[in-house]
Amino acid sequence: MKKTVKSLAFILLISFLLMTSITFFSFNGGYIPTFISAISSINQTGSLITKSDNAVAVNGAVKKVVACGQPFGIKMLTEGIMVVRLSDVNGQANSCPAKNAGIHVGDIIISVGGEKITSNEDLSKAISSSNGETVDVVLKRDNSDDESSSNEEISLKLTPQYCDSEKCYKTGMWVRDSSAGIGTITFYDPSTGTFGGLGHPICDTDTGELMPLSSGEICEVSITGYKKGSSGTPGELRGRFLSGDEVGTVTQNTNSGVYGILDESPSDNEEVEIADYDEIKTGRAEILTTINGSEPEKFTINIEQVNQDDPDLKNLVIRITDRNLLEKTGGILQGMSGSPILQNGKLVGAVTHVFVNNSSMGYGILAQTMISQAKTKSDSNNCLNLAA
């Protein structure tokens, strides 16, 4: 009996101390200790439940952005110039000076003969002034298979060759110094003025290599029509730049999309929360995209698969179910890249690619990935392939 009384007294004492602790923290503007909170979260099996806010949080507040769907035009200048093709000079076999010097397709030419190269014109002047003499070439090369030497800087010796037909010295290099195209804005953050779009990188159309960003402009675009997609042949949106005036700048061109600053929000839509991974389910969803003019429409889709850890950021497999969109476009078109995907009123992700053999289906990237990238600085690899 005495043991029972002692045990009961001990339990009452512990209960009193716990209640006193809770009251103390409450009255002092503090917090209930973590171990006390955890006790209230034990499930029926006796294990602790880990709670999740199910939304991206920044500084304790749920992160919200404007889901857009408006088309936008991109004008990009590269850092250096990209080698997109190599050819022989004078039609003679093995007479490509660039190839003989060790230059590869996809290399970024930074300087020639000590002169900085930022355009095709710069390269022509440098080669012309060489008068056939050997010049030093500095380039960057993306050795993706070797992380230790990715984007390494290389110095080579190049000897231009005289071209009889064009009466000037040539290197056998075909290069590109800029790119332009259209895509779709995924989100706009009113608190910072930042935007994210495309959901995939901008790559050179000839080489498939990332285009290194020097500077970029965002311009307003109006969709004037489209080419309907079919099996084996993806369709595409067609548009025109409304003016030469820029409405924003591109600061990043990355594997998860392009990012930058806009002068103002492109949309009047209300802000929405960004869905956490465990909230995204297979089943009905919607996309916001523009197939006429500059204002997006909502179209129904189905999320077929969810894969958070896909190394190529093809996290979602989606299927267009909206009859109206299917009849008009056949499904996903090139230029729809970046179209926001919404489910249960939250931003889930963005459309990125179309299936070549089935334009009603495609891939999407998670919105969380894009939001995270938008907050980083422009110090990553750059790439612009308007694949969808």
C-alpha positions in Angstrom: 0.0 0.0 0.0 2.8 2.4 0.9 4.5 1.6 -2.4 1.3 2.5 -4.3 0.9 5.8 -2.4 4.5 6.6 -3.1 4.1 5.8 -6.8 1.0 7.9 -7.0 2.7 10.8 -5.3 5.7 10.6 -7.7 3.4 10.7 -10.7 1.5 13.7 -9.3 4.8 15.5 -8.6 6.1 14.9 -12.2 2.7 16.0 -13.6 2.9 19.2 -11.5 6.5 20.0 -12.6 5.5 19.5 -16.3 2.5 21.8 -16.0 4.6 24.3 -14.1 7.2 24.2 -16.9 4.6 24.7 -19.6 3.0 27.6 -17.7 6.4 29.2 -17.2 7.3 29.1 -20.9 3.9 30.3 -21.8 3.9 33.3 -19.5 7.4 34.3 -20.5 6.6 34.6 -24.2 8.7 31.5 -24.9 7.8 28.2 -26.3 6.8 24.7 -25.2 9.9 22.5 -25.1 10.3 20.2 -28.0 10.1 17.0 -26.0 6.7 18.1 -24.5 5.4 18.9 -28.0 6.6 15.5 -29.2 4.7 13.7 -26.5 1.4 15.0 -28.0 2.4 13.6 -31.4 2.6 9.9 -30.6 0.4 7.8 -32.9 -1.5 4.7 -32.0 1.6 2.5 -32.7 3.6 4.3 -30.1 6.0 6.0 -32.6 6.6 9.7 -32.9 5.0 11.6 -35.8 7.1 14.0 -37.7 5.1 17.0 -38.6 5.4 18.8 -42.0 4.0 22.2 -43.0 3.5 20.9 -46.5 4.6 24.1 -48.1 7.9 25.9 -48.8 8.7 28.2 -45.9 11.0 31.2 -45.9 11.8 32.8 -42.5 9.0 30.9 -40.9 6.3 32.2 -43.4 4.8 30.1 -46.1 6.3 31.1 -49.5 3.8 32.3 -52.1 4.3 33.4 -55.7 2.2 34.4 -58.6 1.6 31.5 -61.1 1.8 33.1 -64.5 1.6 31.2 -67.9 2.3 34.3 -70.0 4.6 33.9 -73.0 7.9 35.9 -73.0 10.7 36.6 -75.4 14.3 36.0 -74.6 17.3 37.7 -76.2 20.6 36.4 -75.0 24.3 37.3 -75.5 26.8 34.6 -74.7 30.0 34.9 -72.7 32.4 34.5 -75.5 31.3 32.7 -78.7 30.3 29.1 -79.1 31.8 26.8 -81.8 28.8 25.1 -83.4 30.5 23.4 -86.4 33.9 22.7 -87.9 34.6 22.5 -91.7 37.6 22.2 -94.0 39.0 25.3 -95.8 39.2 25.3 -99.6 37.4 22.0 -99.7 40.5 20.1 -99.0 40.4 17.1 -96.6 41.9 17.6 -93.1 42.4 21.3 -93.8 40.4 22.7 -90.8 42.8 24.9 -88.8 40.5 24.9 -85.8 40.3 21.2 -85.7 44.0 20.8 -86.2 44.6 23.2 -83.3 42.5 21.0 -81.0 39.3 23.1 -80.9 36.0 21.1 -80.4 32.4 21.7 -81.2 30.8 23.2 -78.1 34.0 25.1 -77.0 33.5 28.7 -75.9 36.1 31.0 -77.5 37.2 33.7 -75.0 40.1 35.4 -76.7 42.2 35.3 -79.8 45.6 36.8 -80.1 45.1 38.5 -76.7 41.9 40.2 -77.9 38.7 39.5 -76.0 36.1 37.9 -78.2 32.4 38.6 -77.6 30.9 38.4 -81.1 31.3 36.9 -84.6 32.7 40.3 -85.7 35.4 40.2 -83.0 36.6 36.8 -84.3 36.7 37.9 -87.9 38.8 41.0 -87.1 41.2 39.0 -84.9 41.7 36.3 -87.6 42.0 38.9 -90.4 44.7 40.9 -88.5 46.7 37.7 -87.9 47.7 37.6 -91.6 48.1 33.9 -91.3 50.4 34.0 -88.3 49.9 31.6 -85.5 47.7 33.1 -82.7 47.0 32.2 -79.1 43.4 31.1 -78.5 41.9 30.9 -75.0 38.7 28.9 -74.6 36.4 27.2 -72.1 35.4 23.6 -72.4 32.7 21.8 -70.5 34.1 18.3 -69.6 30.9 17.1 -68.1 32.4 13.6 -67.4 35.2 15.1 -65.3 33.8 17.3 -62.6 37.3 18.5 -61.6 37.9 20.0 -65.0 34.3 21.1 -65.8 34.4 24.5 -67.7 38.2 24.5 -67.6 40.1 27.2 -69.4 42.4 26.0 -72.2 45.1 27.7 -74.2 45.8 26.6 -77.8 47.8 27.6 -80.8 45.8 28.3 -84.0 47.2 29.0 -87.5 44.6 30.4 -89.9 44.6 29.3 -93.5 44.1 31.5 -96.6 40.8 30.8 -98.3 41.1 31.2 -102.1 37.4 31.6 -102.8 36.8 34.3 -100.2 40.2 35.9 -100.4 40.8 36.0 -96.6 42.1 33.9 -93.8 39.8 31.3 -92.3 39.8 29.0 -89.2 37.1 26.5 -90.3 35.0 27.4 -87.3 31.3 28.2 -87.4 30.3 30.1 -84.3 27.3 31.7 -82.6 27.3 34.7 -80.2 23.6 35.1 -79.4 20.2 33.5 -79.2 16.6 34.4 -79.2 13.3 32.5 -78.7 10.1 32.3 -76.8 9.0 30.5 -73.7 6.5 30.7 -70.8 6.9 32.4 -67.4 6.3 30.0 -64.6 6.1 32.3 -61.6 6.7 35.8 -60.4 7.7 36.7 -56.8 6.3 40.1 -55.9 8.5 40.4 -52.8 11.7 40.3 -54.8 10.7 41.0 -58.4 12.3 37.7 -59.5 10.8 35.3 -62.1 11.4 31.8 -63.2 10.6 30.3 -66.6 11.1 27.5 -69.1 12.0 24.9 -66.4 14.9 23.7 -68.5 18.1 25.3 -69.8 18.7 27.2 -73.0 21.1 25.2 -75.2 22.6 25.8 -78.6 20.3 24.4 -81.3 23.2 22.9 -83.2 25.4 21.4 -80.5 22.9 20.9 -77.6 25.5 22.5 -75.4 24.7 25.0 -72.7 24.9 28.6 -73.8 27.0 30.6 -71.4 25.1 33.8 -70.4 26.8 37.2 -70.7 23.6 39.2 -70.7 19.9 38.7 -71.5 16.8 40.7 -72.0 13.1 39.8 -71.5 10.6 41.2 -74.0 6.8 41.0 -74.3 5.5 38.5 -76.8 2.2 37.9 -78.5 1.3 34.3 -79.7 0.1 34.7 -83.3 -0.5 31.0 -84.0 0.9 27.5 -83.7 1.8 24.4 -85.6 -0.2 21.4 -84.4 1.9 18.5 -83.1 1.6 14.9 -84.4 3.3 11.6 -83.7 7.0 12.0 -84.4 6.8 15.7 -85.0 6.3 18.1 -82.1 4.3 21.2 -82.8 5.3 24.7 -81.9 4.0 28.1 -80.8 4.6 31.0 -83.1 4.8 34.5 -81.8 6.2 38.0 -82.3 8.0 40.5 -80.1 5.7 43.3 -79.4 8.4 45.9 -79.1 12.1 46.3 -78.8 11.8 47.5 -75.2 12.9 45.2 -72.5 10.6 44.5 -69.5 13.2 42.6 -67.5 16.6 41.0 -67.5 17.9 37.4 -67.4 20.4 36.7 -64.6 20.6 32.9 -64.7 20.4 30.3 -67.4 20.5 26.9 -65.6 19.6 23.3 -65.8 16.3 24.1 -64.1 15.3 27.1 -66.2 16.0 30.8 -66.7 15.7 33.3 -63.9 15.9 37.1 -63.6 14.1 40.3 -62.7 10.9 41.8 -64.2 9.9 45.4 -64.0 6.4 44.4 -62.8 4.2 41.3 -62.5 3.1 40.0 -65.8 -0.1 38.6 -64.3 -3.0 39.8 -62.2 -3.4 36.4 -60.6 -3.4 36.1 -56.8 -0.4 34.5 -55.1 -0.5 30.8 -54.5 1.5 28.5 -52.2 4.2 26.2 -53.5 3.3 22.5 -53.0 5.5 20.4 -51.0 6.7 17.1 -52.6 4.4 14.9 -50.4 1.4 16.9 -51.4 1.8 16.2 -55.1 -0.4 13.2 -56.2 -1.1 11.4 -59.4 -4.4 12.5 -60.8 -6.2 15.6 -62.0 -4.3 18.9 -62.3 -4.2 22.0 -64.5 -1.8 24.0 -66.5 -1.7 27.7 -67.3 -0.5 28.4 -70.8 -1.1 30.8 -73.7 -2.0 29.6 -77.3 -3.4 32.9 -78.5 -2.4 36.5 -77.8 -0.8 37.2 -74.4 -3.3 35.9 -71.9 -3.0 32.3 -70.5 -5.9 29.9 -70.2 -6.4 27.0 -67.8 -6.4 23.5 -69.3 -6.9 20.2 -67.5 -4.2 17.5 -67.3 -3.5 14.3 -65.5 -0.3 13.8 -63.5 0.7 10.2 -64.4 3.9 9.8 -62.4 5.8 11.7 -59.7 9.6 11.2 -59.3 11.3 13.6 -56.9 14.8 12.2 -57.5 15.0 12.1 -61.3 18.6 13.2 -62.2 17.4 15.0 -65.3 14.8 16.9 -63.4 12.0 15.2 -65.2 10.1 14.9 -62.0 6.6 14.7 -63.4 5.0 12.8 -66.3 1.9 14.6 -67.4 -0.9 13.9 -69.9 -3.1 16.5 -71.5 -6.8 15.6 -70.9 -8.4 18.9 -72.0 -10.4 18.1 -75.2 -10.2 21.7 -76.4 -6.4 21.9 -76.1 -6.0 18.5 -77.7 -8.2 19.4 -80.7 -6.4 22.7 -81.3 -2.8 21.9 -80.7 -2.5 18.1 -80.3 -1.2 18.6 -76.8 2.1 20.2 -75.7 3.9 22.5 -78.1 7.4 23.8 -78.2 7.2 27.2 -76.5 5.0 26.0 -73.7 8.0 25.2 -71.6 7.5 26.9 -68.2 3.7 26.6 -68.2 2.8 26.4 -64.5 1.2 23.2 -63.2 -1.4 23.6 -60.5 -3.0 21.0 -58.2 -5.4 21.7 -55.4 -4.8 25.4 -55.7 -1.0 25.1 -55.3 1.9 25.5 -57.7 3.3 22.0 -58.3 5.7 22.5 -61.1 6.2 23.5 -64.7 5.9 21.8 -68.1 9.4 21.2 -69.6 9.3 18.7 -72.5 6.9 17.0 -74.9 7.0 13.4 -75.9 8.1 13.3 -79.5 5.9 10.3 -80.4 2.9 11.4 -78.3 2.4 15.1 -78.0 -0.4 14.7 -75.5 2.2 13.7 -72.9 5.3 15.4 -71.5 7.6 16.0 -68.5 7.5 18.6 -65.8 9.9 19.9 -63.2 9.0 20.5 -59.5 8.2 24.1 -58.5 10.4 23.7 -55.4 13.4 23.2 -57.5 12.8 26.3 -59.5 12.1 28.4 -56.4 15.3 27.3 -54.8 17.3 28.1 -57.9 15.8 31.5 -58.2 17.2 32.4 -54.9 20.8 31.5 -55.8 23.3 33.7 -57.6 24.2 33.4 -61.3 27.3 31.3 -60.9 26.2 27.9 -62.4 26.4 26.5 -65.9 24.2 28.0 -68.5 22.1 26.4 -71.3 18.8 27.5 -74.1 16.9 24.7 -75.8 13.3 25.6 -76.2 12.3 21.9 -76.1 8.7 22.4 -75.2 
